Amino acid sequence: MNVMERKNTELIKEFNRYIREHPELADNIPNNAVVVMQLEKDEEFNNWSCEMAKSQAEEGQSIIYIRIKKLRPIRSRIEKLEIAT
C-alpha cells in the first residue's frame, strides 16, 4: 500500500466514524455513489483521490466529494496500561 492509499484509508475510517456520530449527513450521499475523500491544503492527495474515483466510477454513477477541513491529532484511547518484563 502506498502513501496515498494509506492516507485515503485513514480518511475513510475517520469519515465512517464521523457519519456514525452524525447519521443525518448520510442522507446527503446518494446510494451507490463514489465517495472521493479530499483533504484541505493537500492538492497532491486530492488530485490522486479524484483521479482514482473517476477511474472507478461507472457511467452515470454519482461522485460525491468529501472535503475534510480539519483533523484533530490522533490520540491513544488507552486509559491505563502495565508494562511487564
C-alpha positions as CSV (number, residue, x, y, z in Angstrom):
1,M,0.0,0.0,0.0
2,N,1.5,3.3,-1.0
3,V,1.3,6.6,0.9
4,M,-1.7,7.9,-0.9
5,E,-3.6,4.7,-0.4
6,R,-2.8,4.7,3.3
7,K,-3.9,8.3,3.7
8,N,-7.2,7.5,1.8
9,T,-7.8,4.5,4.1
10,E,-7.3,6.6,7.2
11,L,-9.6,9.4,5.9
12,I,-12.3,6.8,5.1
13,K,-12.1,5.4,8.6
14,E,-12.4,8.9,10.1
15,F,-15.3,9.7,7.8
16,N,-17.1,6.5,8.8
17,R,-16.7,7.5,12.5
18,Y,-18.0,10.9,11.8
19,I,-21.0,9.6,9.9
20,R,-21.8,7.2,12.8
21,E,-21.8,10.3,15.1
22,H,-23.8,12.4,12.6
23,P,-26.0,9.9,10.8
24,E,-28.2,12.7,9.3
25,L,-25.4,13.6,6.9
26,A,-25.6,10.2,5.3
27,D,-28.9,11.4,3.7
28,N,-26.8,13.7,1.5
29,I,-25.0,10.8,-0.1
30,P,-26.8,9.0,-2.9
31,N,-27.0,5.2,-2.8
32,N,-24.2,3.7,-4.9
33,A,-22.2,6.9,-5.1
34,V,-18.5,7.0,-5.4
35,V,-17.2,8.9,-2.4
36,V,-14.0,11.0,-3.0
37,M,-12.0,11.9,0.1
38,Q,-10.4,15.4,-0.2
39,L,-8.1,17.0,2.4
40,E,-7.9,20.7,2.6
41,K,-4.4,22.0,1.7
42,D,-3.2,18.7,0.2
43,E,-3.6,19.1,-3.5
44,E,-1.3,16.2,-4.4
45,F,-3.6,13.8,-2.5
46,N,-6.8,15.5,-3.7
47,N,-5.7,15.1,-7.3
48,W,-4.8,11.5,-6.8
49,S,-8.0,10.7,-5.0
50,C,-10.1,12.4,-7.7
51,E,-8.4,10.5,-10.5
52,M,-8.8,7.2,-8.6
53,A,-12.5,7.9,-8.2
54,K,-13.1,8.9,-11.8
55,S,-11.3,5.8,-13.0
56,Q,-13.6,3.6,-10.8
57,A,-16.9,5.3,-11.4
58,E,-19.3,3.7,-13.8
59,E,-21.1,5.7,-16.4
60,G,-23.9,7.8,-14.8
61,Q,-22.7,7.0,-11.2
62,S,-22.7,9.9,-8.8
63,I,-19.4,11.2,-7.5
64,I,-19.6,12.9,-4.1
65,Y,-16.6,14.9,-2.8
66,I,-16.0,14.9,1.0
67,R,-13.7,17.8,1.8
68,I,-12.1,17.4,5.2
69,K,-11.3,20.9,6.5
70,K,-9.6,19.9,9.8
71,L,-8.5,16.8,11.6
72,R,-7.8,16.6,15.3
73,P,-4.5,15.0,16.3
74,I,-4.6,11.2,16.7
75,R,-4.6,10.2,20.4
76,S,-4.5,7.0,22.1
77,R,-7.7,5.8,23.8
78,I,-5.7,3.7,26.4
79,E,-6.6,4.9,29.9
80,K,-4.3,2.5,31.8
81,L,-1.6,0.1,31.0
82,E,1.1,-2.0,32.6
83,I,4.4,-3.0,31.2
84,A,5.8,-6.3,32.4
85,T,9.3,-7.7,31.9
